[in-house]
C-alpha cells in the first residue's frame, strides 16, 4: 500500500520516538507499506529543526539515528511528478502547507498518513491515522 507521509508524523517520531517510530520499525520488518513524500517534506523539517532539537526527548545522537532510519524508508518524489494535481489539492487541503501532500496522494492514488483531523474532512484521499496503520500492520 502506498502511503504519503505527512511531516507531522516525522516531527512526532523525532520528538519522542513513540508510536510513529514503531510504525516505521515494524513496517521495515514486514513491508506492508511503501512510504512516499514530496521533496517539500525535508524543507518543512529543516524549517523546524531548531525547535525539534530543543523539544525532543531524544539526545542528538538518537535524533540523528531515528531521522536517518525513517529517511531511508521514504521515497522522495519531485514536485514535477505531481504538479498537475496542485489545483485539485488546493480545493481539498485544509492548509496551504499541506497541498503538496494532497497533490502527491492524488497523483499516485495513495493514502496519507496523518493524525490531523482536518485531513479527514474531504473524501478524495484516504487518510490513515497512526492507530489505523498500526492495526493494518498487525493484521
C-alpha positions in Angstrom: 0.0 0.0 0.0 1.3 3.4 -1.0 1.3 5.9 1.8 2.2 9.6 1.8 4.0 10.6 5.0 2.9 13.9 6.5 5.7 16.0 8.0 3.9 16.0 11.4 4.5 12.2 11.6 8.2 12.7 11.2 8.1 15.5 13.8 6.3 13.3 16.2 8.9 10.5 15.9 11.7 12.9 16.3 10.2 14.4 19.5 9.5 11.1 21.3 10.4 8.0 19.3 6.9 6.7 20.2 4.1 5.1 18.2 5.1 6.8 14.9 8.6 5.4 15.1 7.1 2.0 15.9 5.2 2.1 12.6 8.4 2.7 10.7 10.2 0.0 12.7 7.5 -2.7 12.2 7.0 -1.8 8.5 10.7 -2.1 8.0 10.4 -5.7 9.1 7.2 -6.7 7.3 7.0 -4.2 4.5 3.2 -3.7 4.1 3.6 0.0 3.2 5.7 1.9 0.7 6.2 5.4 2.1 6.5 8.4 -0.2 6.7 12.1 0.4 7.1 15.3 -1.6 10.6 16.8 -1.6 8.9 19.6 0.4 9.0 17.3 3.4 12.7 17.9 4.1 12.3 21.7 3.6 9.5 21.7 6.2 11.5 19.6 8.6 14.6 21.9 8.1 12.5 25.0 8.9 11.7 23.5 12.3 14.9 21.6 13.1 16.0 24.0 15.9 12.6 23.6 17.6 12.7 19.9 17.2 16.2 19.6 18.8 15.1 21.8 21.7 11.9 20.0 22.4 12.9 16.4 21.6 13.2 13.8 24.4 16.0 12.2 22.4 19.6 13.2 22.6 21.3 14.4 19.4 22.7 11.0 18.5 19.3 9.3 18.9 17.7 12.1 17.0 20.1 11.6 14.1 19.7 7.8 14.1 15.9 8.0 14.2 15.8 10.5 11.4 18.2 8.5 9.2 16.2 5.3 9.8 12.9 6.9 8.7 14.5 8.8 5.9 15.8 5.5 4.3 12.2 4.2 4.2 10.7 7.2 2.5 10.9 7.7 -1.3 11.1 11.4 -2.1 9.1 12.4 -5.1 9.9 15.6 -7.1 7.1 18.1 -7.4 7.4 17.8 -11.2 5.7 14.4 -10.8 2.5 15.7 -9.2 2.3 19.5 -10.0 -0.6 18.9 -12.3 -2.7 17.9 -9.2 -1.9 21.1 -7.3 -5.2 22.9 -8.1 -7.3 19.9 -7.1 -5.2 19.5 -4.0 -5.8 23.2 -3.1 -9.5 22.6 -3.0 -9.3 19.7 -0.5 -6.3 20.5 1.6 -7.1 22.0 5.0 -4.0 24.2 4.9 -1.8 25.6 2.1 1.3 23.9 3.6 -0.4 20.5 3.1 -1.1 21.0 -0.6 2.0 19.1 -1.7 0.9 16.0 0.3 -2.6 16.0 -1.1 -1.3 16.6 -4.7 1.2 13.7 -4.3 -1.6 11.4 -3.0 -3.9 12.3 -5.8 -1.2 11.8 -8.5 -0.2 8.4 -7.2 -3.6 7.2 -5.9 -2.1 7.0 -2.4 -3.4 7.5 1.1 -1.9 10.0 3.5 -0.7 9.1 7.0 -1.7 12.0 9.3 -3.3 12.3 12.7 -4.7 15.7 11.8 -8.5 15.5 12.0 -8.9 18.3 9.4 -7.4 16.0 6.7 -10.5 13.7 7.0 -12.9 16.5 6.2 -12.6 15.6 2.5 -13.4 12.5 0.6 -10.9 12.4 -2.3 -7.9 11.0 -0.5 -7.9 8.2 2.1 -6.4 9.3 5.4 -4.9 6.9 7.9 -4.1 7.8 11.5 -1.2 6.2 13.3 -3.6 3.9 15.1 -5.2 2.8 11.9 -1.8 2.0 10.3 -0.8 0.1 13.4 -3.9 -2.1 13.1 -3.2 -2.8 9.5 0.4 -3.8 10.3 -0.9 -6.2 13.0 -3.4 -7.9 10.7 
